[in-house]
Amino acid sequence: MNRFKSIKSIEYECDRTDQPWVHVYHRNTEESIIQIIKRGEDVNGYFQLNVSGKIIDFRFIYGHRYPIASYQPSDKEQVFEFIHNYLLDFFGNSVEYNWQAMDFKIRQGVFIPSIPQLSNVPLCVYMHLFPDRFPSIFQRRPTEFLHMDQVENFFSSSPVLKSIKMSVLLGNQSFNPDSKFYQSESIEIRQDKLSAPAILRHFQGRQAVIECVEHKTSHLIEFVNRWKSGEAFQKLEYLKIEMFRTPRSRFLNAIGLKHIDATKQPPTLIFPKVYNWPCFSDRPNTDPITSHMYVVRATDNRVASIMIRRKKLWFGVWDKTEEEFLRMMD
């Protein structure tokens, strides 16, 4: 019962396939409870079980402590649905469920996963978007990424994603401004240029972490001023940008910055991560933001703290008006 109460989440995890392992994540450990794969006709040793009213073929593999569930291609959606219904009935709705699509490299021989849409199971995707050929030492830029249509089709045919973790080299390519990519609740991305993809212009989610080599000060200024006007980023709560150089003073001078009295200790802002990728981090929260600098949104007087340390910029939105925010330090 103690192990049962310590369950953090149930994760459907696919590594470069659409045939997942199902893991139970506890506070400090994980365990595999089942794998779901396409049936191999030349494999023997199957036995059948009734799973929530559906007869499904299973087998065991020597050395594995969990069973393998199998499906025929024509039966795939139903097998996933009935197994998931069984897990919902067993673990209950209070446990978090996620589908991890891991480590898809979209280059030559494009593979876009076919992921079933299950009740209460948001999708989290980790992918790499790289050009098919990289430049020689005499070229400054890689060739263009040629598979944007396939990637856009994947996002448009999927529900809005809970989390995207991505490494990209797009050249002059980018996502459509109305792409579902920008609607994801959380994005963590490594990109060459801050403008491709243009997260600082089109993002509609809650949390974003960006690493980039090139950026223009004008992009940072435009982002803050659009947030201040209430024109965009209504759902945004946390943004972190790691850049090749520290933002220039022109940025701070152009955004109508306000300051907390230097004699007072500013409050610290921290958020639970929308999704904490189990295999990448054991830190469930965002970086803390503690700064004397802030800006105010015109439409509702909400405050956002701005912190700059070396080559990193943090932007965090408080659920407080300016008056409520300043009273926190009294």
N, C-alpha and C positions, 0 to 999 in steps of 0.2 A: 504493500500500500504506500510506503514511503517513496519507492521508485515511481509508482504511478502518479503520486502527487507532485513529483519533481519534474514531470514532463513539460518542456518549454514549447515544443512544436513537433509536428509530423511533416516531414519533407519528402516530396517526390523529387528525386534527384536524377537527372539525365546528364551523362557526360558524353557529348558529341553524338548522341543517339536520341530517339524518342521512345526508348524502352527503359523505364526508370527502376531504380532501387527505391524502396520506401524506408526511410530512417526515422527512428524516434530519437529526438534530441532532449537529453536531460540537462541539468544545470552544468555538469562538467563532463559528460560523456555522450556518446551516440551509439546506437545499435541498429543494425539492419534487421528488418522483420520480414521482408518479402522482396523479390524482384519480379517484374512483369515484362515478359519478352514474347516476341513472335515465335510461334511453335516451329520447331525443326522436325520435318517429316522422318528423318533418319534416326531420331532419338527415341529410345524406349524408356520404360520405367515410369510412365505417367499413371497417376491415380486421380480420381475425380472427387470433388467436394462441392457441396451445395453452399454457395456464398450468397446470402440474402435472396435466395430463390433462383439463382443462376448456377448451372452446373459448369464448373471451370476445371480444366486440366492442370494438375500440379505434378512436380517431381522434386526430388532432392539431388543435390550434387555433393559428392564426397568432399568433406572438409568445410562445407558451408553449414552454418547453424540455422539458416532460414530457407524456406521453400521457394521454388521458382513457379510462378503462375504463367500459363501460356495462353496465347490467343491466336486465332486465325485472322488474317487481315480483314475479312468481312465482318468479324465479330469484335474488333478491337475496341470500339467506343463503348460497347455494352460491358465488356469485361472490366475496363477501367471504372465505369460507373458503378457496377455492383460491388467491386472490391472497395471503392471509396465509401459507398453507403454502409458497408460492413464496418469500416474503420470509424465512420461517424457515429454509428450505433455503439461501438465498443468504447471509444475514447471520449465521445461527447463533443458538444459544440464549444465548450470552454477552452479547448486546446486550439492553438493556431495551426493552420494548414497552409503549406506553400508548395509551389511547383518550381524547382530550380532547373533551368535549361542552361547547362554549363559549357563554356569553352568552345563555342561555335566559331570557327575561322571561316569567314566568308571571303573566299578567294576563288581560284579556279576550281571547278568541280563543286559548285555552290550546293550546300546542303542547308535547307531551311527546315527546322523541325516541325512535324505535325503534332500539335499538342492538344489533347482533349480538354474541353472546357468542363470542369467539374464544379459542383456546388461548393461555395465557400473556399475555393482554392485559387488564390491570386497567383499570377505568373511573375517569376523573377528570371531575368535573362542575363547571361554573361557571354558577350561575343566580341570578336575581333573583326574589324573591317579594314582590310589592307588591299593595296593595288596588287594585281597579278604579278607585276615585275617591279623590282626595286631599281633605283638608278645606279649607274656606275659611279665611280669616285669623282668623275668629271661633271656630273649632273647635280644641280642643287636641289631639285625636287623629284619625288617619285612620280611615276606615271599615274594617270587618273584611276580612281576606283570605278569599276565598270558594272557593278552589280546592285546599284542603288534601287532599281525597280523591284528586284526580288526582295530586298530588305524592306522597302516601303510596303509591298504586298503582305509581308509577314506581319508588320505592325497593324496594318489596316484590317486584317482578318482576325486579329487577336483582340481580346478585351483590353482595356487600358491596363498597362503593366503596373505592378506594385513597385518593382525595382529593376533598373537597368545598370549593369556594370559593363563598361565598354572601353576598348582601345581602338582608336581610329586614325587612319591616314587617308583623308578623302580628296586631297588636292583641292580643286575648285568645286567639287561636288558638295552638296549638303542636302538635308531633308527638306521636304516641302514645309512651308510655314504652318500649314494646318495638319501636319503629320501627327499621328498618335504617339510618336516618339516623344514629343514635347509635352504630352499629357501625363506621362508616367509620374507616379507619386514621388519617386526618388531616382536620381541619376548620379552615378559615379563614373567619370569619364577621363581618359587621357587622350588628348588631341594635340595636333600640331599647332593649329591656329585657333584662337578663341572664337573666331567668327564662323568656324566650320566644324561641327554644327553650331548654329547661332542660339545657344541656350540662353544667353543673356538678353535675347530679344523675344524668344517665343515660348520659353518654359512656362508651364501652367501648373506644375506640381508643387510639392511642399519642401523638398530638400534636394540640394545639388552640390556635388563636390567635383571641381574641375581642375585638372592639371594641364597646363598648356606651355608652349615655348614662345609663341608670338601673341602679343596683345596690343591693342591701341588704347590709349588713355580715354579716347572719345567713347569707346564701347562701355567702359566702366561708368563714365559720367552719364551716358544715356540710360544705362540700367537704373542707377539710383534715382535719377530725375523722373523716369517713368513710374517707378514705384512710389515716389513722393506725391506725384500727381494723382495717383489712384488709377492710372490708365492701364496698368498691367500688374501681374504678380500678386493678385489678391490672396492666393492660397500660400504663398511663399512664407516659410518660417526660418529656413537656414540655408546659407550659401557660403561655400568656402572655395577660394580660387588660389591655386599655387602657380606662380608665374616665374619666368626666367629673370625678371628684374622687379624691384620694388615699385609700386605705383608712385607716380610723380606727384609733387606738391600741387600741380595743376588740377589733379583729380580732387583733392581735398578742398581746394579753393572754389571749385565750380559746382559743388553739390549742396550749398547752404548748410554747412556743418554747424552743429551746436555742441557745446561742451558742458559737462558737469563740473561744478566747482572743484578745483584741484585739491582742496583740503578734504574732500569727501571721498570715501571708498565707494566706487561704483558697484552695482549689483552684478552678479554673474548669471548669464543665460545659458541654459543647456537643454537639449531635447533628447528624448528617446529616438533612436534611429528608426525610420520607417521599416527598414529591413537590415538586419545585421547578418551578412553573409557568413554562415558558420565556418566555412573553410578558410576565410580570410582574416577574420577579426574576432577577438573575444571582448571587444569594447561595445557595449550595448547603446552607448550614448554618443552624441556629437561632441566635438571639442567645446570646452567652455569658452564663452565670450565675456571678457571683463574689460570694459573700455570706458574712458571719459567722453568719447565721441559718439554722437548720435544724430539721426535725422528724424523728421516728423512727416507723416503722410497727411496731406491737406484734407482728404475726404472724411477721415474719422479721427484725426489727431493721434493716431497710433505711432509708437516709437520703434525705431530700429537702431540697434547698436552697431557700430562699425569698428573693427579692430584690425590693425596692420602690424605684423611682426615679420621683419626681414622681407621675404618675397611672397608672403601669404596675406590674403585679405579675407576677413570674415564679416558676414552680414547676417544679423539675427533679429527677428521681429518679435517684439514683446506683445503680449495680450493686454496692453495697458495704454491709456492715453498719456500724453506728456505730463499732465498734472499728477496722475497716479504714479507714474514712473519716478518723478522727482521726489514725491513723498516717501518713496521707499528708503531714501537716504536720510530722512529726518530722524 
